[in-house]
Each structure stands twice: as structure tokens, then as C-alpha cells.
Amino acid sequence: MEMDIDIKILGPGCKKCGQAAEIVRQVIEEYRLPAQIEEIASLDKIAEYGVLSTPAVVIGGDVKCAGREPERQEILQWLKKYQGMPG
């Protein structure tokens, strides 16, 4: 059975943070990937990841990007790599 991909969107709720979360959701839905998305707005929790600028995307505990909205293609590559699929 496939495990859900653990994805966290770190950010205080600004417009860019919401856009980053939306892009990730779109990629997950488009490719029907099993994933759980959690949006984390607590600055204390964000700091636990060592992130200084938001939005940030964390997949499987690894910070994939911070301080910018990720591109759709790079999100897909991260998710495929996480699942052990060829990029």
C-alpha cells in the first residue's frame, strides 16, 4: 500500500504562501498522487525547519525551497523522487 507523501507548506498565510499551497495541490490532483498537505503558519514551527523566508515547501521532512513559489515542474520532480519514480 502506498503511503501518503507528507507535504508541509510553511508560511504565515501571506498571498504567496497560499499560491504555493495551491500550486502543490494542483500538481497532486493532476497526477493523482497520494499526499497529505499541512499548512503551517506558526513562526515557531517554521523556525524548527530552519526556514528564514517563506513560502517554503517541505516534502518528507526535507525543505525543498524557501522564499519563493515553486514551479509546477519542480514540484512534480520532487514528488516523483520522493516516491522513487524516475524524474
KEKE-3310 file (N, C-alpha, C; in steps of 0.2 Angstrom, whole numbers, plus 5000, padded with zeros to 4 digits):
npx = (5004:5003:5011:5005:5012:5021:5018:5022:5017:5025:5022:5016:5003:5002:4999:5008:5011:4999:4997:5008:5004:4992:4997:5005:4994:4987:4996:4997:4983:4982:4991:4986:4992:4996:4994:4997:4993:4999:4997:5007:5008:5013:5026:5036:5035:5039:5052:5058:5061:5072:5070:5070:5064:5048:5036:5039:5042:5040:5045:5042:5049:5061:5067:5062:5061:5063:5057:5051:5039:5037:5040:5028:5034:5045:5040:5033:5044:5051:5041:5040:5053:5053:5044:5052:5051:5056:5062)
npy = (4994:5011:5024:5040:5055:5066:5082:5099:5116:5130:5145:5162:5164:5173:5180:5174:5162:5156:5154:5146:5134:5131:5128:5117:5108:5108:5100:5088:5084:5084:5073:5063:5060:5051:5061:5071:5087:5099:5115:5126:5139:5144:5154:5149:5135:5135:5140:5129:5121:5127:5137:5153:5162:5164:5159:5141:5125:5109:5092:5076:5079:5086:5102:5109:5121:5138:5154:5157:5154:5138:5131:5122:5111:5108:5104:5092:5084:5083:5076:5064:5059:5058:5047:5037:5036:5037:5053)
npz = (5000:4996:5004:5010:5004:5013:5015:5018:5019:5023:5030:5035:5030:5020:5004:4994:5000:5001:4987:4984:4991:4983:4971:4973:4977:4965:4957:4964:4962:4948:4945:4952:4965:4980:4994:5009:5014:5024:5031:5038:5049:5061:5067:5076:5073:5060:5061:5067:5056:5051:5042:5035:5026:5018:5006:5010:5005:5011:5009:5014:5026:5021:5017:5002:4995:4998:5002:4990:4977:4971:4955:4944:4938:4945:4957:4954:4950:4963:4970:4963:4964:4978:4979:4973:4959:4942:4937)
capx = (5000:5006:5010:5004:5018:5020:5020:5020:5018:5027:5021:5011:4997:5003:4997:5012:5011:4993:4998:5012:5000:4988:5001:5006:4988:4985:5000:4995:4977:4983:4994:4983:4997:4994:4998:4994:4996:4998:4999:5010:5008:5016:5033:5040:5036:5043:5059:5060:5064:5077:5067:5071:5060:5043:5034:5043:5039:5044:5042:5045:5054:5066:5065:5064:5063:5061:5057:5049:5034:5040:5037:5025:5038:5050:5036:5032:5051:5052:5036:5042:5059:5051:5041:5056:5050:5061:5060)
capy = (5000:5017:5029:5047:5059:5071:5089:5105:5122:5134:5152:5165:5165:5178:5178:5169:5156:5152:5152:5140:5128:5130:5125:5110:5105:5106:5095:5082:5082:5082:5067:5058:5057:5051:5066:5075:5093:5103:5122:5128:5147:5146:5155:5144:5129:5136:5140:5122:5118:5131:5142:5160:5166:5160:5152:5136:5118:5103:5086:5071:5082:5089:5108:5109:5128:5143:5161:5158:5150:5133:5129:5115:5105:5105:5100:5086:5081:5082:5071:5058:5057:5055:5041:5033:5036:5041:5060)
capz = (5000:4995:5009:5008:5004:5019:5012:5023:5016:5028:5029:5039:5027:5015:4997:4991:5004:4998:4980:4984:4993:4978:4965:4976:4977:4958:4954:4967:4959:4941:4944:4957:4969:4987:4998:5014:5014:5030:5030:5045:5050:5067:5066:5080:5070:5054:5063:5068:5049:5049:5036:5037:5022:5016:5007:5010:5004:5014:5007:5018:5031:5018:5014:4995:4993:5003:5000:4983:4975:4967:4948:4944:4935:4950:4962:4951:4951:4970:4972:4959:4968:4985:4978:4970:4952:4938:4936)
cpx = (5004:5005:5009:5011:5016:5022:5018:5022:5019:5026:5016:5004:4996:5000:5001:5012:5004:4994:5003:5008:4995:4991:5003:5000:4986:4990:4998:4988:4978:4986:4992:4988:4994:4998:4994:4997:4994:5001:5001:5011:5012:5024:5038:5041:5040:5050:5062:5063:5070:5076:5067:5066:5054:5040:5040:5039:5043:5041:5046:5050:5060:5063:5067:5065:5060:5062:5055:5043:5038:5036:5034:5029:5043:5046:5035:5038:5052:5047:5038:5048:5057:5048:5045:5055:5055:5058:5058)
cpy = (5006:5022:5036:5051:5065:5078:5094:5111:5127:5142:5155:5166:5171:5175:5173:5163:5152:5150:5146:5133:5126:5126:5118:5105:5103:5101:5088:5079:5080:5075:5062:5055:5057:5056:5069:5081:5097:5110:5124:5136:5149:5148:5151:5138:5129:5137:5134:5119:5122:5136:5149:5165:5161:5163:5147:5129:5113:5097:5080:5073:5086:5096:5108:5116:5132:5150:5163:5153:5145:5133:5122:5110:5103:5102:5093:5081:5079:5076:5064:5055:5054:5048:5035:5032:5039:5048:5061)
cpz = (5000:5001:5006:5008:5009:5016:5017:5019:5022:5026:5033:5037:5022:5008:4993:4994:5001:4991:4979:4986:4987:4972:4967:4975:4970:4955:4957:4964:4952:4940:4949:4961:4976:4992:5003:5014:5021:5029:5037:5045:5056:5066:5070:5076:5063:5055:5064:5062:5047:5043:5039:5032:5019:5010:5007:5009:5007:5012:5011:5023:5028:5015:5007:4992:4998:5000:4993:4982:4970:4960:4948:4943:4941:4956:4960:4952:4958:4972:4969:4963:4974:4984:4975:4963:4948:4937:4929)
residu = (MET:GLU:MET:ASP:ILE:ASP:ILE:LYS:ILE:LEU:GLY:PRO:GLY:CYS:LYS:LYS:CYS:GLY:GLN:ALA:ALA:GLU:ILE:VAL:ARG:GLN:VAL:ILE:GLU:GLU:TYR:ARG:LEU:PRO:ALA:GLN:ILE:GLU:GLU:ILE:ALA:SER:LEU:ASP:LYS:ILE:ALA:GLU:TYR:GLY:VAL:LEU:SER:THR:PRO:ALA:VAL:VAL:ILE:GLY:GLY:ASP:VAL:LYS:CYS:ALA:GLY:ARG:GLU:PRO:GLU:ARG:GLN:GLU:ILE:LEU:GLN:TRP:LEU:LYS:LYS:TYR:GLN:GLY:MET:PRO:GLY)
# end
